Amino acid sequence: MALLKRLARHKLPPVTFTLNGKACSGRAGDTVLTAILAETDRLRLSDFSRTPRAGFCQMGACQDCWVLAGDGERIRACSTALEAGMNLRTIAEPRS
């Protein structure tokens, strides 16, 4: 279940991306964080407590919203614009 519910911008063009191997869709103008939380209930699990995290400051000042881009680069989900075709992976997902 998604953590965020989109209240506006429904008519903006969809932007497709992949999150942890799953095809997802955001909207033009979304940040990576907004797009992810409109699709799922968390951004990642805490590196320390393994509890769900959804970002903290929402402005790029903390370290809570890091995700991995397709090339392995860490990006801040809260301040990175969503681009079509992004292949994203959350950090510290549950171990099998």
Summary of the structure (lengths in Angstrom):
residues: 96
radius of gyration: 12.6
end to end distance: 21.3
largest distance: 39.3
contacts: 248
relative contact order: 0.25
helix: 6%
strand: 29%
